[in-house]
Amino acid sequence: MASEMKTEVSTNPGPCERVHTSNVLNSPQASNGKAGNLFQCSRLTGLFLIAALVIFFTNSLTFAQPDQPRSVPAEFVRQLQTQEETNHFRRPSAIFIDRTFDEIFVSDMGRNTVVVFDEYGNQRFAFTGDDHFAVPLDLEVTEDGFIYVLGSTANGRHIFVFDYDGLFLKEIKLVVPDGSIGSVTSFALDSAKNIYLLASTEMQILGFDKDGNYVRTTRIESSSSDSTDSQEVILGSISIVGNRILVPSSMDGNLNVYDLTGRLVAQIGRKGSKAGELNFPVAATIYNNEMYMVLDKHRYNVVCYDLTGKFLGEFGGKGFRNGWFYHPTMIETDNNGHVYVGQIYDGRIQVCDVPEFILQAVASEQTDSETIIGKLNSVDEQATNDNATLLQPAGAQEKEVTTHSLRVTGSPASGDPNR
């Protein structure tokens, strides 16, 4: 009887079937069968758990990937280097890309020079402002190659004009009725070479004709509801790309976009320190007529949005190695799709490529972008016509105060700047 029972126990149960061995505990065959069955059951259970975990984590990563912050280091291409012994700038203040001749202009406050590079980063020449100004604060280049520099002197800040070889042509002294142009930090030229000075602390744009005659003052209003003192509001560099005016409001944490008539087209970004947010925007541009690029000084990166304001991604980050930034203040793009990011610390200007995932993201929005560009360009055509009367001598029109700002880096008219 016992023999029959032992045979039944050792042969019938499956690999994971529960076995009652109360009557056969002393049987060697039963003990061996139990151990083998338990081992086989544990092995199958372990394999099943491993497979389940692999499937779970694979699915989790797949579904979580689109929600991950789209933030990566910049794709470093090269660094602009001068022919000085240190091979870098001392205190770069402005970058301008001449898209007509594919030249790169950089003003260096530390050496009081303007350095010119070709599109590959090879230095072509440099010229100094020692005989004219002490510090170059900003610069722009007209389509016909004339170089305008905002220089600081003992008698104030004025515009100095040089030809395409760096030969000095003339000085344009800027005087306003009350005698002070305020805390001017940058300037711009429109298509008629009228001059716009940004007085950041005073929150205003001072307009002059091409000869330096004062025309009018345009007030800049902050969107911050809790800021009652204009000195609490800080503005970044102001630019126009494709007849769209880009005004970074650093304290508000956004980019205001206007047309040339002063109509607010969009407000891009919001205040914050997370991916897609703006903590302290200081400069902006439009890349390839497809997306806004906003340089955030305090987040150390470039934040990208499509033309509707949808966040696409960002690149950069705090650091001192290639592809990382430290309190950047300058941004520009060239005809080759490169992005130039400059910072005063360590005198660095890095040339970077746009990360592929951002280009793919904006490509997916291409149809909508083209529709928006078409609408904006239709508005810009009217704005361009209206711009002819924006800056006229004060006696020719009533002075007005508006809530927009102007800076043009578009297509200036060609011709002799002395005309």
Helices and strands as residue ranges (DSSP letters): H 2-11, H 28-64, G 65-67, E 71-72, E 75-79, E 92-98, E 103-108, E 113-117, E 123-128, E 135-141, E 147-153, E 156-162, E 168-172, E 184-189, E 195-199, E 204-208, E 214-219, G 230-232, E 239-241, E 244-249, E 254-258, E 264-268, E 281-287, E 291-296, E 301-306, E 311-316, E 328-333, E 339-343, G 345-347, E 348-353, H 356-364, H 366-387, G 394-396
